[in-house]
């Protein structure tokens, strides 16, 4: 286990790419599935890495961990991606130490999301770290850091309006339809893919547009049928995709296929289509946008939508950073105090030696138990007081003798 020694915080790195410098097509080259993640962790020791986790979403791929150099993390990551380490490095942001810690807090708060204040990332962070922990690649430092990050994110959500209103990729798609389509009531909508994003998009279509001419198609047909029954919509098997594309006016795509599911050939001469591709990698063939009857929109374009909700959220950013700084200070205080755990243990051992009664003093079992409890409580109070003084006075390690004197001094 690599988590018991004192960490050099400057060797904590994050290397990542996101929507700010790379489009969805490039990001898709560096997406990491669960199977790839497992293989990556198995290969980590060969790269000299033992504590790390990978965050891979439609908007970012990031690898966090302790290393001598960020190149170790990047090279490991790219053993499992379509894209290579050279391309990743050219587009990557690399941070270490406090900058890396601040970045993780910012990501979890929704401050680095493609749509400001989007907290969907929190669940993805939890899953990424859980997966790493199950495979033995997180340690005390990493677990404590992530716990502080999640507490900070929760406080921001509860104490600010950073997530006020309803803005997400799935809702942005609905906003776009509302702005561009004059009368939705007579439009036929096809939704391909009913995973998390597809499901949210479907509910937003129903809730905000009162749309009911919706047909759901999913690779696993039972999932489409279940959601259709829940929302009183239509569903069809994947084998009928071409027929449903032909009759649809609006098509939303939210699948995770590595290859385009909707081809240019599906759309040629099939009437006017508004297609919104929420997938990364894109799941509509790029050449489809060359057709005069097709208006194709992807997640990058949706993210550019600005409204009053986003302006309100931007005003909350300073409050969010105040909360983040408080939680970072708490984490750093914990980190600094962990350096002194060996001192606390040594003092505790010495105090236990001092409190041991001479062998010639015979105590009843009841008296001995009582004396031990009282002594243990007093020792713990002394240790707690020692830790408190070290925190408050910022004087590290000078309370060893004082703690012993405090223990042996007569009680008032």
C-alpha positions as CSV (number, residue, x, y, z in Angstrom):
1,X,0.0,0.0,0.0
2,X,1.4,3.4,-1.1
3,X,-0.9,5.6,1.0
4,X,0.9,5.5,4.4
5,X,3.9,7.7,3.7
6,X,3.9,11.5,3.9
7,X,3.1,12.9,0.4
8,X,5.0,15.5,-1.5
9,X,2.1,17.6,-2.7
10,X,4.0,19.0,-5.6
11,X,4.0,15.6,-7.2
12,X,0.2,15.5,-7.4
13,X,-0.6,16.2,-11.1
14,X,-3.6,16.6,-13.3
15,X,-3.3,16.4,-17.1
16,X,-6.4,16.8,-19.2
17,X,-8.1,18.1,-22.3
18,X,-11.6,19.7,-22.4
19,X,-14.1,21.6,-24.5
20,X,-12.1,24.8,-24.2
21,X,-9.2,23.8,-26.6
22,X,-10.6,20.7,-28.4
23,X,-13.8,20.0,-30.3
24,X,-16.0,17.0,-29.7
25,X,-14.3,15.0,-32.4
26,X,-10.9,15.3,-30.8
27,X,-12.3,14.7,-27.3
28,X,-13.9,11.5,-28.6
29,X,-10.4,10.2,-29.5
30,X,-9.5,10.3,-25.8
31,X,-12.7,9.0,-24.3
32,X,-12.1,6.1,-21.9
33,X,-14.7,3.4,-21.3
34,X,-14.9,1.3,-18.1
35,X,-13.1,-1.6,-19.8
36,X,-10.3,0.6,-21.0
37,X,-10.1,2.2,-17.5
38,X,-9.6,-1.2,-15.9
39,X,-6.9,-2.1,-18.3
40,X,-5.2,1.3,-17.8
41,X,-5.1,0.7,-14.0
42,X,-3.7,-2.8,-14.5
43,X,-0.8,-1.2,-16.5
44,X,-0.2,1.7,-14.1
45,X,2.6,0.0,-12.1
46,X,4.6,-0.5,-15.3
47,X,4.6,3.3,-15.6
48,X,5.7,3.8,-12.0
49,X,2.2,4.9,-11.0
50,X,0.2,3.6,-8.0
51,X,-2.3,6.4,-7.0
52,X,-4.5,7.8,-9.7
53,X,-8.0,8.1,-11.2
54,X,-9.4,9.0,-14.6
55,X,-12.3,11.3,-15.3
56,X,-13.7,10.8,-18.8
57,X,-16.9,12.6,-19.9
58,X,-18.3,14.1,-23.1
59,X,-16.6,17.4,-22.3
60,X,-13.2,16.3,-20.8
61,X,-10.7,13.5,-20.2
62,X,-8.5,14.1,-17.2
63,X,-6.1,11.9,-15.3
64,X,-5.1,12.8,-11.7
65,X,-2.4,11.1,-9.7
66,X,1.0,11.2,-8.0
67,X,3.9,11.0,-10.4
68,X,7.4,12.3,-11.0
69,X,6.2,13.8,-14.2
70,X,2.9,14.4,-16.0
71,X,4.3,12.5,-18.9
72,X,3.9,9.3,-16.9
73,X,0.2,9.9,-16.5
74,X,-0.3,11.0,-20.2
75,X,1.6,8.1,-21.6
76,X,-0.4,5.6,-19.5
77,X,-3.7,7.2,-20.4
78,X,-3.0,7.1,-24.1
79,X,-2.3,3.4,-24.1
80,X,-6.0,3.0,-24.1
81,X,-7.2,5.8,-26.3
82,X,-7.6,6.2,-30.1
83,X,-5.6,9.5,-29.9
84,X,-1.9,9.5,-29.2
85,X,0.1,11.1,-26.4
86,X,1.6,13.7,-28.7
87,X,-1.8,15.1,-29.7
88,X,-3.0,15.0,-26.1
89,X,0.0,16.9,-24.9
90,X,-0.4,19.6,-27.5
91,X,-4.0,20.2,-26.3
92,X,-3.5,19.5,-22.6
93,X,-3.5,21.6,-19.5
94,X,-1.1,20.3,-16.9
95,X,-1.1,21.4,-13.3
96,X,0.5,20.1,-10.1
97,X,0.4,20.8,-6.4
98,X,-2.0,23.4,-5.3
99,X,-3.0,24.3,-8.9
100,X,-4.1,20.7,-9.5
101,X,-6.1,20.7,-6.2
102,X,-7.8,23.9,-7.1
103,X,-8.6,22.6,-10.5
104,X,-10.4,19.5,-9.1
105,X,-12.4,21.7,-6.7
106,X,-13.3,24.0,-9.7
107,X,-14.4,21.0,-11.8
108,X,-16.6,19.5,-9.1
109,X,-18.2,22.9,-8.4
110,X,-19.4,23.2,-12.0
111,X,-17.1,26.3,-12.5
112,X,-15.2,24.5,-15.3
113,X,-18.3,22.9,-16.9
114,X,-19.2,23.6,-20.5
115,X,-22.4,25.0,-19.1
116,X,-21.6,27.0,-15.9
117,X,-22.9,25.4,-12.8
118,X,-23.7,22.0,-14.3
119,X,-23.3,19.5,-11.4
120,X,-23.7,16.4,-13.5
121,X,-19.9,16.1,-13.2
122,X,-20.1,15.4,-9.5
123,X,-21.6,11.9,-10.0
124,X,-19.0,11.2,-12.6
125,X,-16.2,12.1,-10.2
126,X,-17.7,9.8,-7.6
127,X,-17.8,6.9,-10.1
128,X,-14.3,7.6,-11.3
129,X,-12.8,7.6,-7.8
130,X,-14.9,4.6,-6.7
131,X,-13.6,2.6,-9.7
132,X,-10.0,3.5,-8.9
133,X,-10.5,2.7,-5.2
134,X,-12.0,-0.8,-6.0
135,X,-8.9,-1.5,-8.0
136,X,-6.6,-0.3,-5.2
137,X,-5.4,2.9,-6.7
138,X,-6.5,5.5,-4.2
139,X,-4.9,6.3,-0.9
140,X,-5.7,8.4,2.2
141,X,-4.6,11.6,0.6
142,X,-6.8,11.0,-2.5
143,X,-9.8,9.9,-0.5
144,X,-9.6,12.9,1.8
145,X,-9.1,15.3,-1.0
146,X,-12.1,14.0,-3.0
147,X,-14.3,14.0,0.2
148,X,-13.4,17.7,0.7
149,X,-14.1,18.4,-2.9
150,X,-17.5,16.8,-2.7
151,X,-18.3,18.7,0.5
152,X,-17.3,21.9,-1.2
153,X,-19.5,21.2,-4.2
154,X,-22.5,20.4,-2.0
155,X,-22.0,23.6,0.0
156,X,-21.8,25.7,-3.2
157,X,-25.0,24.1,-4.5
158,X,-26.8,24.7,-1.2
159,X,-25.5,28.2,-0.4
160,X,-25.3,29.9,-3.8
161,X,-27.4,30.1,-7.0
162,X,-24.6,28.8,-9.2
163,X,-26.9,26.0,-10.2
164,X,-30.0,28.1,-10.2
165,X,-32.4,27.7,-13.1
166,X,-32.4,24.8,-15.5
167,X,-29.4,24.8,-17.8
168,X,-27.7,21.6,-19.1
169,X,-26.9,20.1,-22.5
170,X,-30.2,18.3,-22.6
171,X,-32.1,21.4,-21.6
172,X,-30.1,23.5,-24.1
173,X,-31.3,21.2,-26.8
174,X,-34.9,21.9,-25.8
175,X,-34.2,25.6,-25.7
176,X,-32.7,25.5,-29.2
177,X,-35.8,23.7,-30.5
178,X,-38.1,26.2,-28.8
179,X,-36.2,29.1,-30.4
180,X,-35.9,27.6,-33.9
181,X,-39.1,25.6,-34.4
182,X,-42.3,27.8,-34.7
183,X,-44.9,25.1,-34.0
184,X,-43.8,22.0,-32.2
185,X,-47.2,20.5,-31.9
186,X,-47.3,18.9,-35.4
187,X,-43.7,17.9,-35.5
188,X,-42.6,14.3,-35.3
189,X,-39.6,13.8,-33.0
190,X,-37.2,10.9,-33.0
191,X,-34.9,10.4,-30.0
192,X,-32.1,7.8,-30.5
193,X,-30.5,6.7,-27.3
194,X,-32.1,6.6,-23.8
195,X,-29.1,6.7,-21.5
196,X,-28.8,9.4,-18.9
197,X,-28.5,12.3,-21.4
198,X,-31.2,10.9,-23.7
199,X,-33.6,10.2,-20.8
200,X,-33.1,13.8,-19.5
201,X,-33.6,15.2,-22.9
202,X,-36.8,13.2,-23.4
203,X,-38.3,14.4,-20.1
204,X,-37.4,18.0,-20.9
205,X,-39.1,17.7,-24.3
206,X,-42.3,16.5,-22.5
207,X,-42.1,18.9,-19.6
208,X,-41.1,22.1,-21.4
209,X,-42.4,21.7,-24.9
210,X,-45.5,19.5,-24.2
211,X,-44.2,17.3,-27.0
212,X,-45.9,14.0,-27.4
213,X,-45.2,13.0,-31.0
214,X,-41.9,11.4,-29.8
215,X,-40.6,8.0,-30.9
216,X,-37.8,6.4,-28.8
217,X,-35.2,4.0,-30.2
218,X,-32.4,2.4,-28.3
219,X,-29.9,-0.4,-29.0
220,X,-31.5,-2.2,-26.0
221,X,-35.1,-2.0,-27.0
222,X,-36.5,-2.8,-23.5
223,X,-35.1,0.4,-22.2
224,X,-36.8,2.5,-24.9
225,X,-40.1,0.6,-24.3
226,X,-39.9,1.2,-20.6
227,X,-39.3,5.0,-20.9
228,X,-42.0,5.2,-23.6
229,X,-44.5,3.5,-21.3
230,X,-43.5,5.8,-18.4
231,X,-44.0,9.0,-20.5
232,X,-46.8,7.7,-22.8
233,X,-44.7,7.9,-25.9
234,X,-44.0,5.7,-28.9
235,X,-41.1,3.3,-29.3
236,X,-39.6,1.3,-32.1
237,X,-36.8,-1.3,-32.5
238,X,-33.4,-0.4,-33.9
239,X,-34.3,-2.3,-37.1
240,X,-36.8,0.4,-37.9
241,X,-34.4,3.3,-37.5
242,X,-34.3,4.2,-41.2
243,X,-38.1,4.3,-41.5
244,X,-38.3,6.6,-38.4
245,X,-35.6,8.9,-39.7
246,X,-37.5,9.3,-42.9
247,X,-40.7,10.4,-41.2
248,X,-39.1,12.5,-38.4
249,X,-38.9,16.3,-38.5
250,X,-36.6,16.6,-35.5
251,X,-34.0,14.0,-34.6
252,X,-32.0,14.0,-31.3
253,X,-29.1,11.6,-31.0
254,X,-27.7,10.7,-27.5
255,X,-25.9,7.4,-28.0
256,X,-22.4,6.3,-27.1
257,X,-21.5,4.4,-30.2
258,X,-17.9,4.8,-31.4
259,X,-19.2,4.9,-35.0
260,X,-21.9,7.2,-36.5
261,X,-25.3,5.6,-36.2
262,X,-27.1,8.0,-38.5
263,X,-25.5,8.1,-42.0
264,X,-25.7,10.7,-44.8
265,X,-27.5,8.0,-46.8
266,X,-30.3,7.9,-44.2
267,X,-31.1,11.5,-44.9
268,X,-30.7,12.1,-48.6
269,X,-33.9,13.3,-50.1
270,X,-35.9,12.6,-46.9
271,X,-37.3,16.1,-46.3
272,X,-36.3,18.9,-43.9
273,X,-34.6,17.7,-40.8
274,X,-33.3,19.4,-37.6
275,X,-30.8,17.1,-36.1
276,X,-29.3,17.7,-32.7
277,X,-26.3,15.4,-31.9
278,X,-25.7,15.2,-28.1
279,X,-23.2,12.4,-28.5
280,X,-19.4,12.4,-28.0
281,X,-18.0,11.1,-30.3
282,X,-20.5,12.5,-32.8
283,X,-23.0,9.9,-33.9
284,X,-24.3,11.6,-37.0
285,X,-22.0,11.2,-40.0
286,X,-20.2,14.6,-40.5
287,X,-20.9,14.7,-44.2
288,X,-24.7,14.8,-43.5
289,X,-24.5,18.5,-42.8
290,X,-23.6,19.0,-46.5
291,X,-27.2,18.1,-47.4
292,X,-29.5,21.1,-48.1
293,X,-32.3,19.5,-46.2
294,X,-30.4,18.9,-43.0
295,X,-29.6,21.4,-40.2
296,X,-27.1,19.7,-37.9
297,X,-26.3,21.0,-34.4
298,X,-23.8,19.4,-32.0
299,X,-23.0,19.8,-28.3
300,X,-20.3,22.4,-28.9
301,X,-22.8,24.7,-30.5
302,X,-25.4,24.2,-27.8
303,X,-22.9,25.2,-25.2
304,X,-22.7,28.7,-26.7
305,X,-26.3,29.4,-25.8
306,X,-26.4,32.3,-23.3
307,X,-29.5,33.4,-21.3
308,X,-30.5,35.2,-18.1
309,X,-29.9,32.0,-16.2
310,X,-26.3,31.8,-17.2
311,X,-25.8,35.5,-16.4
312,X,-27.2,34.9,-12.9
313,X,-24.9,32.0,-12.4
314,X,-21.8,34.1,-13.5
315,X,-22.6,36.5,-10.7
316,X,-22.4,33.7,-8.2
317,X,-18.9,32.6,-9.2
318,X,-17.1,34.8,-6.5
319,X,-19.2,33.2,-3.8
320,X,-18.4,29.8,-5.0
321,X,-14.6,30.5,-4.9
322,X,-14.9,31.8,-1.3
323,X,-16.4,28.4,-0.3
324,X,-13.8,26.5,-2.3
325,X,-11.0,28.4,-0.6
326,X,-12.4,27.6,2.9
327,X,-12.5,23.8,2.0
328,X,-9.0,23.9,0.5
329,X,-7.7,25.5,3.7
330,X,-9.3,22.8,5.7
331,X,-7.8,20.1,3.5
332,X,-4.3,21.7,3.7
333,X,-4.6,21.9,7.5
334,X,-5.4,18.2,7.6
335,X,-2.5,17.5,5.2
336,X,-0.1,19.5,7.3
337,X,-1.2,17.8,10.5
338,X,-0.8,14.3,9.0
339,X,2.9,15.1,8.8
340,X,3.0,15.1,12.6
341,X,1.2,11.8,13.1
342,X,4.5,10.0,14.0
343,X,5.1,12.7,16.7
344,X,1.6,12.2,18.1
345,X,2.1,8.4,18.2
346,X,5.5,8.8,19.9
347,X,4.0,11.1,22.6
348,X,1.1,8.7,23.1
349,X,3.5,5.8,23.6
350,X,5.6,7.8,26.1
351,X,2.5,8.9,28.0
352,X,1.3,5.3,28.2
353,X,4.7,4.3,29.6
354,X,4.5,7.1,32.2
355,X,1.0,6.2,33.3
356,X,1.9,2.5,33.9
357,X,1.6,1.6,37.5
358,X,4.6,-0.1,39.2
359,X,4.3,-3.9,39.5
360,X,4.4,-3.8,43.3
361,X,1.1,-1.8,43.5
362,X,-1.7,-4.3,43.6
363,X,-5.0,-3.0,42.2
364,X,-8.3,-4.8,42.1
365,X,-9.5,-5.6,38.5
366,X,-12.2,-2.9,38.9
367,X,-9.7,-0.3,40.1
368,X,-7.2,-1.2,37.3
369,X,-9.8,-0.9,34.6
370,X,-11.0,2.5,36.0
371,X,-7.4,3.8,36.2
372,X,-6.7,2.7,32.6
373,X,-9.9,4.4,31.3
374,X,-9.1,7.6,33.1
375,X,-5.5,7.5,32.0
376,X,-6.5,6.8,28.3
377,X,-9.0,9.7,28.4
378,X,-6.4,12.0,29.8
379,X,-3.8,10.9,27.2
380,X,-6.2,11.6,24.4
381,X,-7.1,15.0,25.9
382,X,-3.4,15.9,26.0
383,X,-2.8,14.7,22.4
384,X,-5.9,16.7,21.2
385,X,-4.6,19.7,23.1
386,X,-1.2,19.3,21.5
387,X,-2.7,19.1,18.0
388,X,-4.9,22.1,18.7
389,X,-1.9,24.2,19.8
390,X,0.1,23.2,16.7
391,X,-2.8,24.3,14.5
392,X,-3.6,27.5,16.3
393,X,-0.1,28.8,16.9
394,X,1.5,27.4,13.8
395,X,4.4,26.1,15.7
396,X,5.1,22.6,14.5
397,X,6.6,19.9,16.8
398,X,7.6,21.9,19.8
399,X,5.0,20.6,22.3
400,X,6.5,17.2,23.0
401,X,7.9,18.1,26.5
402,X,4.9,20.4,27.3
403,X,2.5,17.5,26.6
404,X,4.4,15.2,29.0
405,X,4.5,17.9,31.7
406,X,0.8,18.5,31.2
407,X,0.1,14.8,31.7
408,X,2.1,14.3,34.9
409,X,1.1,17.6,36.5
410,X,-1.4,17.3,39.3
411,X,-5.0,17.8,38.3
412,X,-6.8,20.8,39.7
